[in-house]
Amino acid sequence: MASPDTNKRVADHRARLRGQGLRPLQIWVPDTRSAEFAAEAHRQSALAAIADRESGDQDWVDDVSEFNDPDFDR
């Protein structure tokens, strides 16, 4: 448990910040250290890789793009 001294310092600090027109904000973000996060990130990246290969989007971009650099080898 925090000491009364610490509680006062924290309260004073927050009061100074509020005096500057700020307010506290708490946000929740995914825990990137969890095994579940890693598994889901891997699953989504694998799906994206498959979609990129199957969509032919890059082929289309290559077909409609003009390259004026004669040294560029595609």
Protein Blocks (a to p, Z undefined) as FASTA:
>chain_A
ZZfklmmmmmmmmmmmmmnopacdddddddfkbmklmmmmmmmmmmmmmmmmmnommmmm
mmmpccfbfkbcZZ
